[in-house]
Amino acid sequence: MKKYDKYKNKYTNDLQDITKIIVFGILLSYILNGIIFIIKYFLNIEINDPNFNIFYIINIAIIGPILEEYVFRGIVFNELSQFNDEKKACFISVILFSLFHIGGILNIIYAFIMGFILNNIYTNYKNINENIIFHISINITSSLFFPLILNYIL
């Protein structure tokens, strides 16, 4: 966080922007997770049931997004932007972000798409807080709500 402070901009966000970011994150997560579910279903790939416990929820839904945003947007992207143009810095940081999410090709593709969206949010708002909120809403939706809905339907 201390490393990120030198990049922080004096930006004041309003509640309407945050609400849009959360809704966009939830909707996008449902769409992408639905696509992954359909692909796994038709390819007969086992659909894993997550182990729901308090540590899982805290790590996946809160700690992970905060740390990942400070590392990949707050430090990696900003450092790469110092000596590269913004598009190149974005692409490299997205590649690193997606490789960090190794767990199968679908996870990497999912993280690759999310990485570009997260970088776009960061470059538009110039503040890591929106990214953290968006990332948390994605992770909560994809790791908690979406599997619960699938278990209820199936």
Disulfide bonds with the S-S distance in Angstrom:
none
